Amino acid sequence: MSEGEMLIIRVPGSSANLGPGFDSIGLALDVYLTLEVETAIEWEVVPLSEELNIFPKDNTNYILQIAIETAEKYNQKLPACRIKVKSDIPLARGLGSSAAAIVAGIELADALCKLHLTQQEKLEWASKIEGHPDNVGASLLGGLVVGCQFEDEVSVESFHHLEIDIVAVIPREELLTRDSRGVLPQTLLYENAVQAGAVGNVMIAALLNGNYRQVGKMMKADRYHHPYRKEIVPHLQVIEELAPDFGAFGVALSGAGPTVLCLAEKGAGMDLAKKLAKLLPEMEYRFLNIEQTGSKVYYTR
């Protein structure tokens, strides 16, 4: 960066799974983590969002740790910077806050160290850090992503033509991913695994074909995580029963939860949110759209 120049990094949040797409389907959402980066003598992180105050303000900050690790991977040293950070992605709510931080850190190292990484290189490194490509793939590429990961090899397909309304129903309490994963079984019977995979395949095909009724049916038929996580996210079943009567075609736990996503056809989302809010006033409601472009990096003065 030249003197007086500022680097801007903007990374969308995301939702994973959509029911039966466990650890393989991600959807980018129009909530964002934003970094404003300027050169400095020593590292400083300045939180512009109140809930970010809990994180370190020096180079032990998670975003900077990812950036430093990324630079070292390519035998580079990250120059010190002053970074203003703001976010409207709720923390520990299943909306991809940690994945956005990973992508932001990689983008930061790529820009400051002039690594010129390809999207595939960013995706593979982010997926290795995160453990799966769904959230990081959506944050990086935007739109709907369907992916799989075998060791260091990551294969992802992204789609940018879907237009649906999304209502995020967000409880006030947090739910850590490790706790949510703790209720899942270690193994599935072969026949159950085959059925669960088939449900996910049909859901994706229906979503790409615009057969929303079938999408909702498959989301509800998930066999990978919904049946187990309903124990710790009881409002999922309540919303599953209420939302279709108010215009939703599908309901799913967002990532590891506790946020629940309600999907509706374009134009139906606002009414859906209002009706749900009347019956479940203790929740926060966000009317969201699919974020189609993924992470953005640019310079300004």
Buried (B, 14 or more C-beta within 10 A) or exposed (E): BEEEEBBBBBBBBBBBBBBBBBBBBBBBBBBBBBBBBBBEEEBBBEBEBEBBEEBEBEBEBBBBBBBBBBBEEBEBEBEBBBBBBBBBBBBBBBBBBBBBBBBBBBBBBBBBBEBEBEBEBBBBBBBBBBEBBBBBBBBBBBBBBBBBBEEEEBEBEBBBEBEBBBBBBBBEEEBEBEEBEEBBEEEBEEEEEEBBBBBBEBBBEBBBEEBBEBBBBBBBBBBBBBEBBBEBBEBBEBBBEBBBEBBBBBBBBBBBBBBBBBBBBEEBBBBBBEBBBEEBEEBEBBBBBBBBEBBBBEEEE
